[in-house]
Amino acid sequence: MSRSVGLLGAGSLGSVALFVTLTTGCAAPEDVAQSPSDTGGDGAADTGADTKVDGADAGPECTTGGTDVRGCGMCGKQKRTCVSGKWAAWGSCADEVEGAECSLGEKRTTDCGNCGKSNDVCDTTTCTWNVGACTGEGECAPGTEETSTASCTTAGEIRTRTCDDKCKFSAYSDCAAPKGWITTSDPPSSFEPRYGAVTVFDGTRPIVWGGAAVDFFGDTTALGDGATYDIGADKWTLLPSGGPSGRAFACGVFGKGKMVVWGGVAGGSATSFSVQSDGALYDPATKTWSTMTTTGAPSPRHSAGCVWSSTTNEMIVWGGCTAIDSSGSCTMWAADGGAYDPVKNTWTALPTAPGGFAPRLGHSMVWSGTEALIWGGGTDLAEYKDGLRYEPVAKTWTTLPAAPSGLVGRLGHASVFTDKELLVYGGAEISSGTALGDGARYLPGGSWTLVATPSSSTFASPERYLPTSWYGAGKVWVWSGLDSSFSMTKGGASYEIATGTWAAMPTTGEPTPRAFPAFVWTGKEAFLFSGIDYDFSETLKGGAIFRP
């Protein structure tokens, strides 16, 4: 039973009527039962202190034995009990939602969109974030690039602008050729996909000639046609007929205004394979072919090393495969070579290499600016880690110092000459069936230095056999080839000469992985076309250019 008493307060409270309910029984009527609203609705803990009004006892706070529940933590429940008319302290928070994102009453401000902000609140039922609307966004996402051909008068050039970290675009750049991987147009349908083609750069355009095609049934056909590719106009033009007979893995260089094609392997599914010792010259200015003399030429061979000597204006040829069986496998290898003068149309035999330098193919042969550098290579029985320097003015050979002990012999490796060094990387130790992921640098007249091995996070499958490689923009680039399981693999990495560090190549627009593509570095971009697929069963269509 309860009764209401009107109390008139005086003094500091003034004339204010306060009504309190006095509880005299043990049971409370339903209209006075305690509920979460008695806590003020915000879940704040009750202190349980007596309420005094002008020194008078305000009575009990709650019905003894009653309970009160409120939300807590991550959508959990917290309970307190009325003891002797007063609330006891809140108990621990129980039954919180597993995997909840936030706590009751929690708020946050998060980044969203293009430098925008959203005000998020914690859902009172699920304790997951209710994401607010994104406001205050900028015009673009940081790092976004936009291109335009407006105001560019040279075919293929573009202007670029980049979104900054404030989500605002920069001004457009000057007109320039786009960077990264760019897919090229296809050549005329009569120009078949191929691998092992001669590819040179005539100072204006890449020229692709010869190679071999493999169809869906595995039949091989040697090809004797060619085409040029205009990078700016993205256009192919077929070469006139009149070149050598069809062949693959021939020597090919460009010098004195002409493409020189020599040697290679002819044949295919309808004929037996045969190595060649003839060749021809193509003049892109007059669009005409002329025949090379065979007098004094080296013995027939394919996959020989060949470079253009800028000091003596001649093509230098060394090594290669001189005999093959009916399956196309090499059975004999060369340890000699020759020099061809395209102006005089004459061959001169190279002096004999120093004793002990074994016949081979798959070796490095690069031009340093004054010398031809040869290193590595092998046969079907062994791989080598020795090398030579050939100085064509003096016609002298010099043995390279021994490679570092950690560097095993190999063939089919990346090999390029930087501004001053020979760099070799990857390849395979065929005798043990091992693809390699290490390399070294050699300074002519100096010593070898091991190259840091790239991490797998930088260079997926660092082991690369028969990769495509080149030097440009201060870096050595290594792309595609076969991995440690001898499966064709995508991706590539660059090795910066100045810092000795590796970085992953861009993958956007990257071509299908391949080996033996038609390839050349133009001085500004890498050009590649076709090649052979992952299991050496079919030649690939299409091509691309890559600009650092």
NORTAUR-V582256 format. One record per residue. SS is DSSP state (helix for helix, strand for strand, loop for the rest). OMEGA is omega in whole degrees, 0 to 359 (none if undefined). Layout:
[[SS OMEGA] [SS OMEGA]]
This chain:
[[loop 179] [strand 177] [strand 180] [strand 182] [strand 176] [strand 180] [strand 177] [strand 179] [loop 179] [loop 177] [helix 187] [helix 181] [helix 183] [loop 181] [loop 181] [loop 178] [strand 178] [strand 180] [strand 178] [strand 178] [strand 178] [strand 181] [strand 181] [loop 180] [loop 179] [loop 182] [loop 181] [loop 176] [loop 186] [helix 184] [helix 177] [helix 179] [loop 181] [loop 178] [loop 179] [helix 181] [helix 179] [helix 180] [helix 182] [loop 176] [loop 182] [loop 177] [loop 182] [loop 182] [loop 176] [loop 181] [loop 180] [loop 181] [loop 177] [loop 176] [loop 181] [strand 176] [strand 181] [loop 176] [loop 181] [strand 177] [strand 183] [loop 178] [loop 182] [loop 179] [loop 189] [loop 178] [loop 183] [loop 182] [loop 179] [loop 180] [strand 179] [strand 182] [strand 176] [strand 176] [strand 181] [strand 173] [loop 181] [loop 180] [loop 174] [strand 179] [strand 180] [strand 187] [strand 171] [strand 185] [strand 178] [strand 180] [strand 179] [loop 175] [loop 180] [strand 179] [strand 172] [loop 180] [loop 177] [loop 177] [loop 180] [loop 181] [loop 184] [strand 175] [loop 176] [loop 184] [loop 180] [loop 180] [loop 178] [loop 184] [loop 188] [loop 181] [loop 179] [loop 179] [loop 183] [loop 177] [strand 178] [strand 173] [strand 184] [strand 174] [strand 180] [strand 175] [loop 180] [loop 180] [loop 177] [strand 179] [strand 173] [strand 176] [strand 186] [strand 177] [strand 181] [strand 179] [loop 186] [loop 181] [loop 186] [loop 185] [loop 168] [loop 185] [strand 167] [strand 186] [loop 180] [loop 179] [loop 179] [loop 183] [strand 176] [loop 182] [loop 175] [loop 187] [loop 186] [loop 177] [loop 181] [loop 180] [loop 179] [loop 177] [strand 173] [strand 180] [strand 179] [strand 175] [loop 181] [loop 178] [loop 178] [loop 183] [loop 179] [loop 181] [loop 177] [loop 181] [strand 181] [strand 170] [strand 185] [strand 170] [strand 187] [strand 178] [strand 182] [loop 183] [loop 174] [loop 179] [loop 174] [loop 179] [strand 172] [loop 173] [loop 178] [loop 177] [loop 171] [loop 179] [loop 179] [strand 177] [strand 180] [loop 183] [loop 180] [strand 180] [strand 179] [strand 180] [strand 179] [loop 174] [loop 178] [loop 175] [loop 175] [loop 186] [loop 180] [loop 180] [loop 190] [loop 167] [loop 188] [loop 172] [strand 180] [loop 181] [loop 168] [strand 177] [strand 179] [strand 175] [strand 185] [loop 183] [loop 178] [loop 185] [loop 167] [strand 174] [strand 179] [strand 179] [strand 173] [loop 185] [loop 180] [strand 177] [strand 175] [strand 182] [loop 184] [loop 182] [loop 179] [loop 178] [loop 182] [strand 178] [strand 175] [strand 186] [loop 182] [loop 178] [loop 183] [strand 179] [strand 172] [strand 180] [strand 176] [strand 186] [loop 182] [loop 182] [loop 183] [loop 186] [strand 177] [strand 174] [strand 181] [strand 174] [loop 174] [loop 176] [loop 179] [loop 179] [loop 180] [loop 173] [loop 183] [loop 181] [loop 177] [strand 177] [loop 174] [loop 171] [strand 176] [strand 176] [strand 174] [strand 179] [strand 181] [loop 175] [loop 183] [strand 170] [strand 179] [strand 178] [strand 182] [strand 175] [loop 181] [loop 179] [strand 180] [strand 177] [loop 182] [strand 185] [loop 184] [loop 183] [loop 176] [loop 178] [loop 178] [strand 178] [strand 189] [loop 177] [loop 178] [loop 181] [strand 181] [strand 179] [strand 175] [strand 179] [strand 182] [loop 179] [loop 181] [loop 181] [loop 181] [strand 175] [strand 171] [strand 186] [strand 174] [loop 173] [loop 174] [loop 180] [loop 179] [loop 181] [loop 175] [loop 177] [loop 180] [loop 181] [loop 170] [strand 179] [loop 174] [loop 170] [strand 178] [strand 179] [strand 173] [strand 178] [strand 180] [loop 180] [loop 181] [loop 179] [loop 179] [strand 173] [strand 179] [strand 183] [strand 176] [strand 174] [loop 179] [loop 181] [strand 185] [strand 178] [strand 180] [strand 178] [loop 185] [loop 178] [loop 181] [loop 180] [loop 181] [strand 179] [strand 177] [strand 184] [strand 184] [loop 173] [loop 178] [loop 181] [strand 181] [strand 178] [strand 182] [strand 178] [strand 183] [loop 178] [loop 180] [loop 184] [loop 181] [strand 175] [strand 173] [strand 179] [strand 174] [loop 174] [loop 181] [loop 179] [loop 180] [loop 181] [loop 178] [loop 179] [loop 193] [loop 171] [loop 184] [loop 165] [strand 181] [loop 183] [loop 170] [strand 166] [strand 184] [strand 179] [strand 184] [loop 188] [loop 177] [loop 185] [loop 168] [strand 180] [strand 180] [strand 178] [strand 173] [loop 184] [loop 180] [strand 177] [loop 177] [loop 183] [loop 186] [loop 173] [strand 186] [loop 178] [loop 177] [loop 183] [strand 181] [strand 168] [strand 176] [strand 180] [strand 190] [loop 178] [loop 179] [loop 182] [loop 182] [strand 176] [strand 174] [strand 180] [strand 176] [loop 174] [loop 181] [loop 177] [loop 180] [loop 184] [loop 181] [loop 183] [loop 182] [loop 175] [loop 185] [loop 171] [strand 181] [loop 182] [loop 171] [strand 178] [strand 180] [strand 172] [strand 179] [loop 177] [loop 183] [loop 187] [strand 166] [strand 176] [strand 176] [strand 181] [strand 174] [loop 185] [loop 182] [strand 169] [strand 189] [helix 183] [helix 179] [helix 180] [loop 185] [strand 170] [strand 189] [loop 181] [loop 179] [loop 181] [strand 182] [strand 178] [strand 178] [strand 177] [strand 182] [loop 183] [loop 182] [loop 187] [loop 178] [strand 173] [strand 178] [strand 176] [strand 177] [loop 178] [loop 181] [loop 176] [loop 180] [loop 178] [loop 177] [loop 185] [loop 179] [loop 184] [loop 181] [loop 178] [loop 182] [loop 175] [strand 183] [loop 177] [loop 170] [strand 185] [strand 177] [strand 178] [strand 178] [strand 179] [loop 177] [loop 183] [strand 169] [strand 183] [strand 180] [strand 186] [strand 175] [loop 187] [loop 182] [strand 184] [loop 185] [loop 177] [loop 181] [loop 172] [loop 180] [strand 184] [loop 182] [loop 174] [loop 179] [strand 180] [strand 178] [strand 178] [strand 182] [strand 184] [loop 186] [loop 185] [loop 182] [loop 183] [strand 179] [strand 174] [strand 180] [strand 175] [loop 174] [loop 180] [loop 180] [loop 180] [loop 183] [loop 179] [loop 174] [loop 178] [loop 184] [loop 174] [strand 178] [loop 175] [loop 166] [strand 189] [strand 172] [strand 173] [strand 185] [loop 188] [loop 177] [loop 183] [loop 173] [strand 178] [strand 175] [strand 181] [strand 174] [loop 189] [loop 183] [strand 192] [loop 193] [loop 180] [loop 177] [loop 183] [loop 183] [loop 177] [strand 188] [loop 174] [loop 170] [loop 180] [strand 183] [strand 168] [strand 177] [strand 176] [strand 180] [loop none]]
